[in-house]
Amino acid sequence: MAARFTVRRLRLRELDRILEIERASFGPDAYDRKLFAEYAHKCGDLFLAAVRQGSIWGYMIVCTRGDRAEVTSVAVDPEVRGQGAASALMESALRRLRRRGIARLTLMVRVANREAQGYYRKYGFATVRRVRGYYEDGSDGWLMARGV
Ligand SMILES: CC(C)(COP(=O)(O)OP(=O)(O)OC[C@H]1O[C@@H](n2cnc3c(N)ncnc32)[C@H](O)[C@@H]1OP(=O)(O)O)[C@@H](O)C(=O)NCCC(=O)NCCS
């Protein structure tokens, strides 16, 4: 299924589309343009877009530090979920990380976000620990990790 997507680096002029997906996915918790521009600057080589039929269906940002990496954010347009866009993004990110010799990939996910946890488990992430009050609204998060 993932083969039906092209995964490539985001182009800065495409930030409007990313903001659209972001707002539809996270509502009040959505990152703003300034933050995305910062990530494009700091983690731009792993700011990835999943493209199908000429449009961006989803994005993923992975930031690296030494031989570690973190999924900073991932989201797929709610209209087109369940069709493999997030899988294509994860598979491409893992390939890119392996080429760079990254050993471990971590992320934080809201305890209430079962969909995303299902996705991460499918890709072999395991929970490391519960981080109390991690989110701004006071919610807990799971720290999850896998080898690359
Ligand atoms: C999580 C998310 C990125 C998945 O995107 P997607 O393109 O629908 O995912 P895929 O179609 O590639 O599915 C990948 C796997 O995710 C899991 N998954 C997807 N939707 C799910 C759901 N509703 N419930 C449980 N697991 C789900 C499944 O394991 C699925 O594999 P399968 O199709 O073999 O069963 C998407 O739901 C999303 O954007 N959510 C809002 C943003 C978000 O929560 N991001 C993560 C923040 S930590």
The ligand as a Tripos MOL2 file, in Angstrom:
@<TRIPOS>MOLECULE
LIG
   48    50     1     0     0
SMALL
NO_CHARGES

@<TRIPOS>ATOM
      1 C1         -2.0480    8.4040   13.4040 C.3       1 LIG1
      2 C2         -2.1800    8.8180   11.9190 C.3       1 LIG1
      3 C3         -0.9480    9.6270   11.5220 C.3       1 LIG1
      4 C4         -2.2780    7.5450   11.0590 C.3       1 LIG1
      5 O1         -2.3560    7.9510    9.6860 O.3       1 LIG1
      6 P1         -2.9640    7.0010    8.5330 P.3       1 LIG1
      7 O2         -2.4870    7.4830    7.2120 O.co2     1 LIG1
      8 O3         -4.4260    6.8770    8.7290 O.co2     1 LIG1
      9 O4         -2.2660    5.6040    8.8870 O.3       1 LIG1
     10 P2         -2.1000    4.3420    7.9200 P.3       1 LIG1
     11 O5         -3.2830    4.2290    6.9950 O.co2     1 LIG1
     12 O6         -0.7480    4.3500    7.3140 O.co2     1 LIG1
     13 O7         -2.2100    3.1690    8.9880 O.3       1 LIG1
     14 C5         -1.0580    2.7100    9.6790 C.3       1 LIG1
     15 C6         -1.4570    1.9300   10.9030 C.3       1 LIG1
     16 O8         -1.9130    2.8130   11.9200 O.3       1 LIG1
     17 C7         -2.8390    2.1240   12.7460 C.3       1 LIG1
     18 N1         -4.0830    2.8740   12.7060 N.ar      1 LIG1
     19 C8         -4.5150    3.7430   11.7620 C.ar      1 LIG1
     20 N2         -5.7210    4.2140   12.0880 N.ar      1 LIG1
     21 C9         -6.0500    3.6410   13.2580 C.ar      1 LIG1
     22 C10        -7.2010    3.7180   14.1040 C.ar      1 LIG1
     23 N3         -8.2470    4.4940   13.7900 N.pl3     1 LIG1
     24 N4         -7.1960    2.9750   15.2540 N.ar      1 LIG1
     25 C11        -6.1490    2.1820   15.5720 C.ar      1 LIG1
     26 N5         -5.0420    2.0570   14.7930 N.ar      1 LIG1
     27 C12        -5.0140    2.7830   13.6620 C.ar      1 LIG1
     28 C13        -3.0010    0.7400   12.1670 C.3       1 LIG1
     29 O9         -2.0800   -0.1260   12.8110 O.3       1 LIG1
     30 C14        -2.5750    0.9530   10.7210 C.3       1 LIG1
     31 O10        -2.0840   -0.2110   10.1170 O.3       1 LIG1
     32 P3         -3.0900   -1.2040    9.3030 P.3       1 LIG1
     33 O11        -3.7560   -0.3840    8.2520 O.co2     1 LIG1
     34 O12        -2.1720   -2.2520    8.7670 O.co2     1 LIG1
     35 O13        -4.0610   -1.6940   10.3390 O.co2     1 LIG1
     36 C15        -3.4850    9.6490   11.7050 C.3       1 LIG1
     37 O14        -4.5580    8.9800   12.3520 O.3       1 LIG1
     38 C16        -3.4250   11.0850   12.2070 C.2       1 LIG1
     39 O15        -2.9980   11.9920   11.4770 O.2       1 LIG1
     40 N6         -3.8770   11.3230   13.4490 N.am      1 LIG1
     41 C17        -3.9370   12.6940   13.9950 C.3       1 LIG1
     42 C18        -2.5600   13.2360   14.2730 C.3       1 LIG1
     43 C19        -1.8390   12.4360   15.3260 C.2       1 LIG1
     44 O16        -2.4300   11.9650   16.2940 O.2       1 LIG1
     45 N7         -0.5320   12.3020   15.1490 N.am      1 LIG1
     46 C20         0.3330   11.6120   16.1000 C.3       1 LIG1
     47 C21         0.6930   12.5340   17.2000 C.3       1 LIG1
     48 S1          1.7670   11.7150   18.3750 S.3       1 LIG1
@<TRIPOS>BOND
     1     1     2 1
     2     2     3 1
     3     2     4 1
     4     2    36 1
     5     4     5 1
     6     5     6 1
     7     6     7 2
     8     6     8 1
     9     6     9 1
    10     9    10 1
    11    10    11 2
    12    10    12 1
    13    10    13 1
    14    13    14 1
    15    14    15 1
    16    15    16 1
    17    15    30 1
    18    16    17 1
    19    17    18 1
    20    17    28 1
    21    18    19 ar
    22    18    27 ar
    23    19    20 ar
    24    20    21 ar
    25    21    22 ar
    26    21    27 ar
    27    22    23 1
    28    22    24 ar
    29    24    25 ar
    30    25    26 ar
    31    26    27 ar
    32    28    29 1
    33    28    30 1
    34    30    31 1
    35    31    32 1
    36    32    33 2
    37    32    34 1
    38    32    35 1
    39    36    37 1
    40    36    38 1
    41    38    39 2
    42    38    40 1
    43    40    41 1
    44    41    42 1
    45    42    43 1
    46    43    44 2
    47    43    45 1
    48    45    46 1
    49    46    47 1
    50    47    48 1
@<TRIPOS>SUBSTRUCTURE
     1 LIG1         1 GROUP 0 **** ****
